[in-house]
Amino acid sequence: MSEESLKQNNNPAGSPQKSPLPPKRISTKRLAVNLIVKTAVTAIAVALALIFVLGVNIHYGNNMHPAINDGDLVVSLMLQRPYLNAAVLYDNGGRKCVGRVVGLPGNTVEINSFGQLLVNGMAASEDIYYPTYPSEQSGIEYPYKVEEGKVFILNDYREDVNDSRTFGPIDMEDVDGPIIFSFRRRGF
């Protein structure tokens, strides 16, 4: 082969050029299998996220009014530990509840006769002041020091005493984490 014929073919190695092949057709059966596999992987990923990362629950009752109302869908981040003044989703005797953390391990919670909530001797930081009184049905004495591995949780609507004032502090293992999202399903 002459040098000129190599230049014409634009092939420096001298091998014959192959013509490009048309794209291979994918069968409908293969497309369906690919779709099913992708859908199954996505469903498994969403299920794992809902089981191990996010706690999803519909809140019943007005104990957290006005922040969270009856029928609101709440989503908590299970990977984050509860922090002071966070609204959390927690388990109380097999029932999912929503409340606000007012005392962490080592904190001293006090409710005085004027309806004032004190944490470590200082007035609790709240967006809205709620008069807080102890539960008459409880044996908890104030000031109360929160034990290690527990949190003290109160409702925002403080007249509802179905919280730590009645049944004591909640174990950290029973707290699903802080609420990161609340979707108002009715009563906009």
C-alpha positions in Angstrom: 0.0 0.0 0.0 1.3 3.4 -0.9 1.7 6.3 1.5 -0.9 8.3 -0.4 -3.6 5.6 0.0 -3.0 5.5 3.8 -3.5 9.2 4.1 -6.7 9.0 2.1 -8.1 6.4 4.4 -7.1 8.5 7.4 -5.8 5.2 8.9 -2.1 5.4 10.0 -1.9 1.8 11.0 -2.9 0.6 7.7 -5.7 -1.6 8.8 -9.0 -1.5 7.0 -11.7 0.8 8.5 -14.9 -0.6 9.9 -18.2 1.0 9.2 -20.1 2.1 12.3 -22.8 -0.5 13.4 -26.4 0.6 13.9 -27.4 0.8 17.6 -28.6 -2.5 19.0 -32.3 -2.7 19.6 -33.4 -3.4 23.2 -36.4 -5.7 23.5 -39.5 -4.8 25.2 -39.0 -7.6 27.7 -35.6 -6.3 28.7 -37.0 -2.7 29.1 -39.7 -4.1 31.4 -37.2 -6.0 33.5 -35.0 -2.9 33.8 -38.0 -0.8 34.9 -39.1 -3.4 37.5 -35.6 -3.7 38.9 -35.2 0.1 39.1 -38.6 0.5 40.8 -37.8 -2.3 43.3 -34.4 -0.7 44.2 -36.1 2.7 44.7 -38.9 1.2 46.8 -36.3 -0.6 49.0 -34.3 2.7 49.4 -37.4 4.6 50.4 -38.5 1.9 52.9 -35.1 1.8 54.5 -35.1 5.6 54.8 -38.6 5.5 56.5 -37.5 2.7 58.8 -34.1 3.8 59.9 -33.8 7.6 59.1 -37.2 9.2 59.2 -40.1 8.8 61.7 -43.4 9.5 60.0 -46.6 9.8 62.0 -50.0 11.5 62.0 -50.4 13.5 65.2 -53.8 13.2 67.0 -54.9 15.7 69.6 -54.2 19.4 70.3 -51.6 19.0 73.0 -49.0 20.8 70.8 -51.3 23.6 69.6 -50.5 26.0 67.9 -47.2 24.5 66.6 -48.8 21.2 65.6 -52.5 20.6 65.3 -54.8 17.5 65.3 -54.3 15.6 62.1 -50.9 17.1 61.1 -48.4 14.8 59.5 -45.1 15.0 61.3 -41.7 13.8 60.2 -38.8 13.4 62.6 -35.1 12.8 62.0 -34.2 9.6 63.9 -30.5 10.1 63.4 -30.4 13.3 65.5 -30.4 13.3 69.3 -33.1 15.5 70.9 -32.0 19.0 72.0 -33.4 21.6 74.3 -36.7 23.2 73.1 -37.0 20.8 70.2 -40.4 19.3 69.3 -39.9 15.6 69.2 -41.7 12.4 68.3 -41.6 9.8 71.1 -43.1 6.5 72.1 -45.2 6.4 75.3 -46.5 3.0 76.1 -46.7 1.9 72.5 -48.4 5.2 71.4 -46.5 7.7 69.3 -46.7 11.2 70.8 -45.3 14.7 70.1 -43.9 16.9 72.8 -41.3 19.6 73.5 -38.0 18.8 75.3 -37.6 21.1 78.2 -35.0 19.2 80.2 -31.9 17.2 79.1 -29.9 14.7 81.2 -28.4 16.6 84.2 -30.8 19.6 83.9 -33.0 20.6 86.9 -36.6 21.3 86.0 -38.7 23.3 88.4 -42.4 24.4 88.2 -43.2 27.1 90.7 -46.6 28.1 92.2 -46.8 31.1 89.8 -47.0 28.8 86.7 -43.5 29.5 85.7 -41.2 26.8 84.2 -37.6 27.1 85.3 -34.7 25.0 83.8 -31.5 25.1 85.8 -32.9 28.1 87.8 -33.6 30.2 84.8 -36.9 30.9 83.0 -37.3 28.5 80.0 -36.8 30.0 76.6 -40.1 29.7 74.8 -41.5 31.6 71.8 -44.9 31.8 73.6 -45.3 31.9 77.3 -47.4 29.0 78.6 -48.4 28.9 82.3 -47.1 25.6 83.5 -48.4 23.8 86.7 -47.5 20.4 88.1 -49.8 17.5 87.6 -51.9 16.5 90.6 -51.8 12.9 89.5 -48.1 12.6 89.7 -45.6 11.8 92.4 -42.9 14.0 90.8 -41.4 16.5 93.2 -39.9 19.8 92.0 -37.1 20.8 91.5 -36.6 17.6 89.5 -33.2 16.6 88.2 -33.4 14.7 84.9 -31.5 11.4 85.1 -28.9 10.3 82.5 -30.4 8.7 79.4 -33.7 10.5 79.8 -35.4 13.7 78.7 -38.2 15.8 80.3 -41.0 16.5 77.8 -43.9 18.9 78.1 -46.8 19.6 75.8 -47.1 23.1 74.3 -50.7 23.3 75.4 -49.8 23.1 79.1 -53.3 22.5 80.4 -53.0 19.0 79.0 -50.8 17.4 81.6 -50.4 14.1 79.7 -46.6 14.6 79.5 -43.5 14.2 81.8 -45.4 16.0 84.6 -47.6 12.9 84.9 -45.6 9.9 83.7 -42.1 11.2 84.4 -39.1 11.6 82.0 -38.8 9.6 78.7 -35.9 7.3 77.9 -33.7 8.6 75.1 -34.3 5.2 73.2 -38.0 6.0 73.1 -37.4 9.4 71.4 -37.6 9.1 67.5 -35.8 12.4 67.1 -36.6 16.1 66.5 -39.4 17.0 64.2 -38.0 18.4 61.0 -41.2 18.8 59.0 -44.9 19.2 59.8 -47.5 19.1 57.1 -50.9 20.7 58.0 -53.5 18.4 56.5 -56.6 20.3 57.5 -57.6 23.6 59.0 -55.2 25.8 57.1 
